[in-house]
Amino acid sequence: MCFYQNSFIEELSTPCYIVNTDVLAENFRNIRAKADQTGLSLLLAMKGFPFAKSFPFIKPYVDFCPLKAG
């Protein structure tokens, strides 16, 4: 079942990961806001993390990311 009409998704080989970066960023904005309210730090644990290409979208919201440069 495909939720997108006339989409490239039907053409993808499986298995694959599809990430909606707008939703990902919104989720991390919410998590960051809660962390700021509570004084907690966010870190990204990489063990078993399959979405390495999503790091550029996550890095602004975490306090520690092993691949966070500058």
PDB file of N, CA, C and O in Angstrom:
ATOM      1  N   MET A   1       0.850  -1.183   0.000  1.00  0.00           N
ATOM      2  CA  MET A   1       0.000   0.000   0.000  1.00  0.00           C
ATOM      3  C   MET A   1       0.888   1.236   0.000  1.00  0.00           C
ATOM      4  O   MET A   1       1.804   1.350   0.815  1.00  0.00           O
ATOM      5  N   CYS A   2       0.622   2.137  -0.891  1.00  0.00           N
ATOM      6  CA  CYS A   2       1.397   3.367  -1.007  1.00  0.00           C
ATOM      7  C   CYS A   2       0.497   4.555  -0.678  1.00  0.00           C
ATOM      8  O   CYS A   2      -0.606   4.667  -1.215  1.00  0.00           O
ATOM      9  N   PHE A   3       0.959   5.439   0.199  1.00  0.00           N
ATOM     10  CA  PHE A   3       0.157   6.585   0.614  1.00  0.00           C
ATOM     11  C   PHE A   3       0.385   7.809  -0.264  1.00  0.00           C
ATOM     12  O   PHE A   3      -0.246   8.845  -0.055  1.00  0.00           O
ATOM     13  N   TYR A   4       1.265   7.704  -1.229  1.00  0.00           N
ATOM     14  CA  TYR A   4       1.581   8.813  -2.114  1.00  0.00           C
ATOM     15  C   TYR A   4       1.103   8.471  -3.520  1.00  0.00           C
ATOM     16  O   TYR A   4       1.391   7.383  -4.019  1.00  0.00           O
ATOM     17  N   GLN A   5       0.400   9.356  -4.147  1.00  0.00           N
ATOM     18  CA  GLN A   5      -0.052   9.118  -5.513  1.00  0.00           C
ATOM     19  C   GLN A   5       1.079   9.413  -6.491  1.00  0.00           C
ATOM     20  O   GLN A   5       1.869  10.333  -6.277  1.00  0.00           O
ATOM     21  N   ASN A   6       1.152   8.641  -7.551  1.00  0.00           N
ATOM     22  CA  ASN A   6       2.171   8.824  -8.589  1.00  0.00           C
ATOM     23  C   ASN A   6       3.559   8.976  -7.982  1.00  0.00           C
ATOM     24  O   ASN A   6       4.300   9.897  -8.326  1.00  0.00           O
ATOM     25  N   SER A   7       3.895   8.086  -7.098  1.00  0.00           N
ATOM     26  CA  SER A   7       5.111   8.241  -6.313  1.00  0.00           C
ATOM     27  C   SER A   7       6.237   7.336  -6.798  1.00  0.00           C
ATOM     28  O   SER A   7       6.008   6.272  -7.374  1.00  0.00           O
ATOM     29  N   PHE A   8       7.442   7.788  -6.550  1.00  0.00           N
ATOM     30  CA  PHE A   8       8.628   6.990  -6.822  1.00  0.00           C
ATOM     31  C   PHE A   8       8.742   5.832  -5.846  1.00  0.00           C
ATOM     32  O   PHE A   8       9.487   4.885  -6.098  1.00  0.00           O
ATOM     33  N   ILE A   9       8.019   5.890  -4.744  1.00  0.00           N
ATOM     34  CA  ILE A   9       8.146   4.887  -3.686  1.00  0.00           C
ATOM     35  C   ILE A   9       7.851   3.487  -4.213  1.00  0.00           C
ATOM     36  O   ILE A   9       8.492   2.518  -3.806  1.00  0.00           O
ATOM     37  N   GLU A  10       6.896   3.384  -5.105  1.00  0.00           N
ATOM     38  CA  GLU A  10       6.562   2.076  -5.663  1.00  0.00           C
ATOM     39  C   GLU A  10       7.717   1.495  -6.478  1.00  0.00           C
ATOM     40  O   GLU A  10       7.761   0.288  -6.717  1.00  0.00           O
ATOM     41  N   GLU A  11       8.647   2.343  -6.905  1.00  0.00           N
ATOM     42  CA  GLU A  11       9.771   1.900  -7.729  1.00  0.00           C
ATOM     43  C   GLU A  11      10.996   1.503  -6.899  1.00  0.00           C
ATOM     44  O   GLU A  11      11.953   0.957  -7.448  1.00  0.00           O
ATOM     45  N   LEU A  12      10.985   1.761  -5.609  1.00  0.00           N
ATOM     46  CA  LEU A  12      12.152   1.491  -4.775  1.00  0.00           C
ATOM     47  C   LEU A  12      12.350   0.008  -4.530  1.00  0.00           C
ATOM     48  O   LEU A  12      11.394  -0.761  -4.433  1.00  0.00           O
ATOM     49  N   SER A  13      13.606  -0.371  -4.435  1.00  0.00           N
ATOM     50  CA  SER A  13      13.936  -1.740  -4.049  1.00  0.00           C
ATOM     51  C   SER A  13      13.756  -1.875  -2.551  1.00  0.00           C
ATOM     52  O   SER A  13      13.968  -0.918  -1.807  1.00  0.00           O
ATOM     53  N   THR A  14      13.375  -3.034  -2.115  1.00  0.00           N
ATOM     54  CA  THR A  14      13.215  -3.254  -0.686  1.00  0.00           C
ATOM     55  C   THR A  14      14.248  -4.266  -0.228  1.00  0.00           C
ATOM     56  O   THR A  14      14.678  -5.088  -1.037  1.00  0.00           O
ATOM     57  N   PRO A  15      14.657  -4.248   0.999  1.00  0.00           N
ATOM     58  CA  PRO A  15      14.214  -3.298   2.029  1.00  0.00           C
ATOM     59  C   PRO A  15      14.915  -1.944   1.872  1.00  0.00           C
ATOM     60  O   PRO A  15      16.028  -1.859   1.353  1.00  0.00           O
ATOM     61  N   CYS A  16      14.254  -0.919   2.322  1.00  0.00           N
ATOM     62  CA  CYS A  16      14.830   0.417   2.320  1.00  0.00           C
ATOM     63  C   CYS A  16      14.171   1.236   3.427  1.00  0.00           C
ATOM     64  O   CYS A  16      13.108   0.874   3.932  1.00  0.00           O
ATOM     65  N   TYR A  17      14.802   2.325   3.791  1.00  0.00           N
ATOM     66  CA  TYR A  17      14.253   3.236   4.790  1.00  0.00           C
ATOM     67  C   TYR A  17      13.827   4.514   4.094  1.00  0.00           C
ATOM     68  O   TYR A  17      14.555   5.048   3.258  1.00  0.00           O
ATOM     69  N   ILE A  18      12.651   4.999   4.439  1.00  0.00           N
ATOM     70  CA  ILE A  18      12.163   6.265   3.906  1.00  0.00           C
ATOM     71  C   ILE A  18      11.895   7.161   5.107  1.00  0.00           C
ATOM     72  O   ILE A  18      11.161   6.781   6.019  1.00  0.00           O
ATOM     73  N   VAL A  19      12.491   8.348   5.106  1.00  0.00           N
ATOM     74  CA  VAL A  19      12.360   9.263   6.233  1.00  0.00           C
ATOM     75  C   VAL A  19      11.744  10.567   5.742  1.00  0.00           C
ATOM     76  O   VAL A  19      12.227  11.177   4.788  1.00  0.00           O
ATOM     77  N   ASN A  20      10.685  10.978   6.399  1.00  0.00           N
ATOM     78  CA  ASN A  20      10.092  12.281   6.122  1.00  0.00           C
ATOM     79  C   ASN A  20      10.853  13.280   6.987  1.00  0.00           C
ATOM     80  O   ASN A  20      10.627  13.353   8.195  1.00  0.00           O
ATOM     81  N   THR A  21      11.748  14.045   6.382  1.00  0.00           N
ATOM     82  CA  THR A  21      12.615  14.935   7.153  1.00  0.00           C
ATOM     83  C   THR A  21      11.839  16.067   7.820  1.00  0.00           C
ATOM     84  O   THR A  21      12.284  16.584   8.845  1.00  0.00           O
ATOM     85  N   ASP A  22      10.705  16.464   7.275  1.00  0.00           N
ATOM     86  CA  ASP A  22       9.886  17.487   7.935  1.00  0.00           C
ATOM     87  C   ASP A  22       9.333  16.964   9.262  1.00  0.00           C
ATOM     88  O   ASP A  22       9.343  17.676  10.266  1.00  0.00           O
ATOM     89  N   VAL A  23       8.858  15.734   9.262  1.00  0.00           N
ATOM     90  CA  VAL A  23       8.335  15.121  10.480  1.00  0.00           C
ATOM     91  C   VAL A  23       9.468  14.855  11.461  1.00  0.00           C
ATOM     92  O   VAL A  23       9.309  15.063  12.664  1.00  0.00           O
ATOM     93  N   LEU A  24      10.601  14.400  10.959  1.00  0.00           N
ATOM     94  CA  LEU A  24      11.761  14.151  11.813  1.00  0.00           C
ATOM     95  C   LEU A  24      12.191  15.431  12.531  1.00  0.00           C
ATOM     96  O   LEU A  24      12.431  15.418  13.739  1.00  0.00           O
ATOM     97  N   ALA A  25      12.286  16.526  11.791  1.00  0.00           N
ATOM     98  CA  ALA A  25      12.687  17.798  12.392  1.00  0.00           C
ATOM     99  C   ALA A  25      11.651  18.273  13.408  1.00  0.00           C
ATOM    100  O   ALA A  25      12.020  18.774  14.471  1.00  0.00           O
ATOM    101  N   GLU A  26      10.377  18.125  13.105  1.00  0.00           N
ATOM    102  CA  GLU A  26       9.325  18.534  14.048  1.00  0.00           C
ATOM    103  C   GLU A  26       9.407  17.718  15.337  1.00  0.00           C
ATOM    104  O   GLU A  26       9.268  18.268  16.429  1.00  0.00           O
ATOM    105  N   ASN A  27       9.630  16.420  15.216  1.00  0.00           N
ATOM    106  CA  ASN A  27       9.774  15.575  16.406  1.00  0.00           C
ATOM    107  C   ASN A  27      10.966  16.008  17.247  1.00  0.00           C
ATOM    108  O   ASN A  27      10.870  16.073  18.473  1.00  0.00           O
ATOM    109  N   PHE A  28      12.084  16.303  16.602  1.00  0.00           N
ATOM    110  CA  PHE A  28      13.261  16.723  17.357  1.00  0.00           C
ATOM    111  C   PHE A  28      13.094  18.122  17.941  1.00  0.00           C
ATOM    112  O   PHE A  28      13.657  18.408  18.998  1.00  0.00           O
ATOM    113  N   ARG A  29      12.343  18.997  17.290  1.00  0.00           N
ATOM    114  CA  ARG A  29      12.038  20.305  17.896  1.00  0.00           C
ATOM    115  C   ARG A  29      11.254  20.112  19.189  1.00  0.00           C
ATOM    116  O   ARG A  29      11.516  20.778  20.191  1.00  0.00           O
ATOM    117  N   ASN A  30      10.292  19.198  19.158  1.00  0.00           N
ATOM    118  CA  ASN A  30       9.501  18.913  20.359  1.00  0.00           C
ATOM    119  C   ASN A  30      10.356  18.296  21.461  1.00  0.00           C
ATOM    120  O   ASN A  30      10.245  18.677  22.626  1.00  0.00           O
ATOM    121  N   ILE A  31      11.199  17.352  21.093  1.00  0.00           N
ATOM    122  CA  ILE A  31      12.087  16.726  22.071  1.00  0.00           C
ATOM    123  C   ILE A  31      13.056  17.754  22.651  1.00  0.00           C
ATOM    124  O   ILE A  31      13.293  17.765  23.858  1.00  0.00           O
ATOM    125  N   ARG A  32      13.618  18.619  21.803  1.00  0.00           N
ATOM    126  CA  ARG A  32      14.546  19.658  22.254  1.00  0.00           C
ATOM    127  C   ARG A  32      13.854  20.604  23.223  1.00  0.00           C
ATOM    128  O   ARG A  32      14.443  20.997  24.230  1.00  0.00           O
ATOM    129  N   ALA A  33      12.608  20.974  22.931  1.00  0.00           N
ATOM    130  CA  ALA A  33      11.863  21.873  23.815  1.00  0.00           C
ATOM    131  C   ALA A  33      11.663  21.238  25.182  1.00  0.00           C
ATOM    132  O   ALA A  33      11.829  21.906  26.203  1.00  0.00           O
ATOM    133  N   LYS A  34      11.309  19.961  25.216  1.00  0.00           N
ATOM    134  CA  LYS A  34      11.127  19.267  26.502  1.00  0.00           C
ATOM    135  C   LYS A  34      12.449  19.155  27.252  1.00  0.00           C
ATOM    136  O   LYS A  34      12.485  19.314  28.472  1.00  0.00           O
ATOM    137  N   ALA A  35      13.529  18.883  26.534  1.00  0.00           N
ATOM    138  CA  ALA A  35      14.837  18.798  27.185  1.00  0.00           C
ATOM    139  C   ALA A  35      15.219  20.144  27.780  1.00  0.00           C
ATOM    140  O   ALA A  35      15.744  20.204  28.892  1.00  0.00           O
ATOM    141  N   ASP A  36      14.962  21.222  27.051  1.00  0.00           N
ATOM    142  CA  ASP A  36      15.274  22.556  27.568  1.00  0.00           C
ATOM    143  C   ASP A  36      14.430  22.891  28.794  1.00  0.00           C
ATOM    144  O   ASP A  36      14.927  23.502  29.740  1.00  0.00           O
ATOM    145  N   GLN A  37      13.171  22.500  28.784  1.00  0.00           N
ATOM    146  CA  GLN A  37      12.276  22.768  29.918  1.00  0.00           C
ATOM    147  C   GLN A  37      12.706  22.016  31.170  1.00  0.00           C
ATOM    148  O   GLN A  37      12.530  22.505  32.286  1.00  0.00           O
ATOM    149  N   THR A  38      13.272  20.824  30.983  1.00  0.00           N
ATOM    150  CA  THR A  38      13.629  19.978  32.122  1.00  0.00           C
ATOM    151  C   THR A  38      15.105  20.031  32.488  1.00  0.00           C
ATOM    152  O   THR A  38      15.516  19.480  33.510  1.00  0.00           O
ATOM    153  N   GLY A  39      15.904  20.694  31.652  1.00  0.00           N
ATOM    154  CA  GLY A  39      17.337  20.785  31.926  1.00  0.00           C
ATOM    155  C   GLY A  39      18.114  19.541  31.545  1.00  0.00           C
ATOM    156  O   GLY A  39      19.241  19.355  32.004  1.00  0.00           O
ATOM    157  N   LEU A  40      17.542  18.697  30.725  1.00  0.00           N
ATOM    158  CA  LEU A  40      18.225  17.477  30.300  1.00  0.00           C
ATOM    159  C   LEU A  40      19.067  17.724  29.060  1.00  0.00           C
ATOM    160  O   LEU A  40      18.828  18.669  28.308  1.00  0.00           O
ATOM    161  N   SER A  41      20.047  16.869  28.858  1.00  0.00           N
ATOM    162  CA  SER A  41      20.874  16.908  27.651  1.00  0.00           C
ATOM    163  C   SER A  41      20.432  15.785  26.730  1.00  0.00           C
ATOM    164  O   SER A  41      20.032  14.712  27.182  1.00  0.00           O
ATOM    165  N   LEU A  42      20.510  16.047  25.436  1.00  0.00           N
ATOM    166  CA  LEU A  42      20.172  15.022  24.450  1.00  0.00           C
ATOM    167  C   LEU A  42      21.442  14.514  23.805  1.00  0.00           C
ATOM    168  O   LEU A  42      22.320  15.296  23.441  1.00  0.00           O
ATOM    169  N   LEU A  43      21.539  13.206  23.663  1.00  0.00           N
ATOM    170  CA  LEU A  43      22.661  12.643  22.931  1.00  0.00           C
ATOM    171  C   LEU A  43      22.119  11.652  21.924  1.00  0.00           C
ATOM    172  O   LEU A  43      21.045  11.081  22.115  1.00  0.00           O
ATOM    173  N   LEU A  44      22.851  11.453  20.874  1.00  0.00           N
ATOM    174  CA  LEU A  44      22.459  10.507  19.847  1.00  0.00           C
ATOM    175  C   LEU A  44      23.356   9.296  19.971  1.00  0.00           C
ATOM    176  O   LEU A  44      24.553   9.363  19.694  1.00  0.00           O
ATOM    177  N   ALA A  45      22.766   8.186  20.390  1.00  0.00           N
ATOM    178  CA  ALA A  45      23.510   6.935  20.480  1.00  0.00           C
ATOM    179  C   ALA A  45      23.463   6.267  19.111  1.00  0.00           C
ATOM    180  O   ALA A  45      22.388   6.070  18.543  1.00  0.00           O
ATOM    181  N   MET A  46      24.612   5.929  18.598  1.00  0.00           N
ATOM    182  CA  MET A  46      24.678   5.448  17.223  1.00  0.00           C
ATOM    183  C   MET A  46      24.553   3.940  17.076  1.00  0.00           C
ATOM    184  O   MET A  46      24.375   3.461  15.955  1.00  0.00           O
ATOM    185  N   LYS A  47      24.636   3.187  18.130  1.00  0.00           N
ATOM    186  CA  LYS A  47      24.588   1.735  18.002  1.00  0.00           C
ATOM    187  C   LYS A  47      23.246   1.315  17.403  1.00  0.00           C
ATOM    188  O   LYS A  47      22.190   1.556  17.987  1.00  0.00           O
ATOM    189  N   GLY A  48      23.304   0.710  16.277  1.00  0.00           N
ATOM    190  CA  GLY A  48      22.102   0.240  15.619  1.00  0.00           C
ATOM    191  C   GLY A  48      21.278   1.333  14.961  1.00  0.00           C
ATOM    192  O   GLY A  48      20.131   1.091  14.584  1.00  0.00           O
ATOM    193  N   PHE A  49      21.832   2.526  14.816  1.00  0.00           N
ATOM    194  CA  PHE A  49      21.095   3.639  14.212  1.00  0.00           C
ATOM    195  C   PHE A  49      21.213   3.551  12.697  1.00  0.00           C
ATOM    196  O   PHE A  49      22.291   3.799  12.157  1.00  0.00           O
ATOM    197  N   PRO A  50      20.127   3.202  11.989  1.00  0.00           N
ATOM    198  CA  PRO A  50      20.232   2.942  10.559  1.00  0.00           C
ATOM    199  C   PRO A  50      20.126   4.174   9.659  1.00  0.00           C
ATOM    200  O   PRO A  50      20.261   4.055   8.441  1.00  0.00           O
ATOM    201  N   PHE A  51      19.891   5.336  10.227  1.00  0.00           N
ATOM    202  CA  PHE A  51      19.605   6.516   9.417  1.00  0.00           C
ATOM    203  C   PHE A  51      20.735   7.523   9.415  1.00  0.00           C
ATOM    204  O   PHE A  51      20.516   8.695   9.723  1.00  0.00           O
ATOM    205  N   ALA A  52      21.935   7.096   9.076  1.00  0.00           N
ATOM    206  CA  ALA A  52      23.089   7.987   9.103  1.00  0.00           C
ATOM    207  C   ALA A  52      22.881   9.226   8.231  1.00  0.00           C
ATOM    208  O   ALA A  52      23.389  10.299   8.554  1.00  0.00           O
ATOM    209  N   LYS A  53      22.151   9.090   7.144  1.00  0.00           N
ATOM    210  CA  LYS A  53      21.932  10.241   6.265  1.00  0.00           C
ATOM    211  C   LYS A  53      20.977  11.262   6.869  1.00  0.00           C
ATOM    212  O   LYS A  53      20.811  12.352   6.321  1.00  0.00           O
ATOM    213  N   SER A  54      20.352  10.927   7.980  1.00  0.00           N
ATOM    214  CA  SER A  54      19.464  11.893   8.650  1.00  0.00           C
ATOM    215  C   SER A  54      20.229  12.754   9.658  1.00  0.00           C
ATOM    216  O   SER A  54      19.644  13.678  10.225  1.00  0.00           O
ATOM    217  N   PHE A  55      21.508  12.486   9.900  1.00  0.00           N
ATOM    218  CA  PHE A  55      22.287  13.263  10.864  1.00  0.00           C
ATOM    219  C   PHE A  55      22.220  14.772  10.634  1.00  0.00           C
ATOM    220  O   PHE A  55      22.080  15.513  11.608  1.00  0.00           O
ATOM    221  N   PRO A  56      22.313  15.261   9.408  1.00  0.00           N
ATOM    222  CA  PRO A  56      22.246  16.716   9.218  1.00  0.00           C
ATOM    223  C   PRO A  56      20.938  17.329   9.730  1.00  0.00           C
ATOM    224  O   PRO A  56      20.911  18.503  10.101  1.00  0.00           O
ATOM    225  N   PHE A  57      19.868  16.552   9.752  1.00  0.00           N
ATOM    226  CA  PHE A  57      18.582  17.058  10.241  1.00  0.00           C
ATOM    227  C   PHE A  57      18.475  16.968  11.751  1.00  0.00           C
ATOM    228  O   PHE A  57      17.715  17.716  12.365  1.00  0.00           O
ATOM    229  N   ILE A  58      19.234  16.056  12.360  1.00  0.00           N
ATOM    230  CA  ILE A  58      19.165  15.818  13.801  1.00  0.00           C
ATOM    231  C   ILE A  58      20.178  16.658  14.571  1.00  0.00           C
ATOM    232  O   ILE A  58      19.892  17.110  15.680  1.00  0.00           O
ATOM    233  N   LYS A  59      21.360  16.871  13.991  1.00  0.00           N
ATOM    234  CA  LYS A  59      22.459  17.537  14.704  1.00  0.00           C
ATOM    235  C   LYS A  59      22.090  18.847  15.379  1.00  0.00           C
ATOM    236  O   LYS A  59      22.565  19.091  16.488  1.00  0.00           O
ATOM    237  N   PRO A  60      21.271  19.706  14.779  1.00  0.00           N
ATOM    238  CA  PRO A  60      20.963  20.971  15.457  1.00  0.00           C
ATOM    239  C   PRO A  60      20.199  20.813  16.772  1.00  0.00           C
ATOM    240  O   PRO A  60      20.148  21.746  17.574  1.00  0.00           O
ATOM    241  N   TYR A  61      19.614  19.653  16.995  1.00  0.00           N
ATOM    242  CA  TYR A  61      18.752  19.482  18.153  1.00  0.00           C
ATOM    243  C   TYR A  61      19.378  18.701  19.297  1.00  0.00           C
ATOM    244  O   TYR A  61      18.824  18.682  20.396  1.00  0.00           O
ATOM    245  N   VAL A  62      20.520  18.057  19.069  1.00  0.00           N
ATOM    246  CA  VAL A  62      21.137  17.244  20.115  1.00  0.00           C
ATOM    247  C   VAL A  62      22.360  17.940  20.687  1.00  0.00           C
ATOM    248  O   VAL A  62      22.993  18.768  20.032  1.00  0.00           O
ATOM    249  N   ASP A  63      22.675  17.586  21.923  1.00  0.00           N
ATOM    250  CA  ASP A  63      23.842  18.169  22.586  1.00  0.00           C
ATOM    251  C   ASP A  63      25.116  17.391  22.244  1.00  0.00           C
ATOM    252  O   ASP A  63      26.211  17.954  22.239  1.00  0.00           O
ATOM    253  N   PHE A  64      24.968  16.119  21.965  1.00  0.00           N
ATOM    254  CA  PHE A  64      26.138  15.316  21.594  1.00  0.00           C
ATOM    255  C   PHE A  64      25.750  14.343  20.502  1.00  0.00           C
ATOM    256  O   PHE A  64      24.791  13.582  20.631  1.00  0.00           O
ATOM    257  N   CYS A  65      26.503  14.383  19.439  1.00  0.00           N
ATOM    258  CA  CYS A  65      26.363  13.447  18.323  1.00  0.00           C
ATOM    259  C   CYS A  65      27.778  13.096  17.904  1.00  0.00           C
ATOM    260  O   CYS A  65      28.566  13.993  17.605  1.00  0.00           O
ATOM    261  N   PRO A  66      28.125  11.806  17.872  1.00  0.00           N
ATOM    262  CA  PRO A  66      29.499  11.432  17.538  1.00  0.00           C
ATOM    263  C   PRO A  66      30.008  12.022  16.235  1.00  0.00           C
ATOM    264  O   PRO A  66      31.214  12.220  16.085  1.00  0.00           O
ATOM    265  N   LEU A  67      29.136  12.305  15.302  1.00  0.00           N
ATOM    266  CA  LEU A  67      29.567  12.860  14.020  1.00  0.00           C
ATOM    267  C   LEU A  67      29.340  14.366  13.933  1.00  0.00           C
ATOM    268  O   LEU A  67      29.432  14.947  12.851  1.00  0.00           O
ATOM    269  N   LYS A  68      29.048  14.994  15.053  1.00  0.00           N
ATOM    270  CA  LYS A  68      28.759  16.435  15.049  1.00  0.00           C
ATOM    271  C   LYS A  68      30.071  17.185  14.950  1.00  0.00           C
ATOM    272  O   LYS A  68      30.902  17.124  15.856  1.00  0.00           O
ATOM    273  N   ALA A  69      30.254  17.884  13.859  1.00  0.00           N
ATOM    274  CA  ALA A  69      31.479  18.647  13.647  1.00  0.00           C
ATOM    275  C   ALA A  69      31.152  20.129  13.694  1.00  0.00           C
ATOM    276  O   ALA A  69      30.138  20.574  13.157  1.00  0.00           O
ATOM    277  N   GLY A  70      32.020  20.880  14.340  1.00  0.00           N
ATOM    278  CA  GLY A  70      31.901  22.327  14.387  1.00  0.00           C
ATOM    279  C   GLY A  70      30.627  22.760  14.922  1.00  0.00           C
ATOM    280  O   GLY A  70      30.377  23.961  15.025  1.00  0.00           O
TER     281      GLY A  70
END
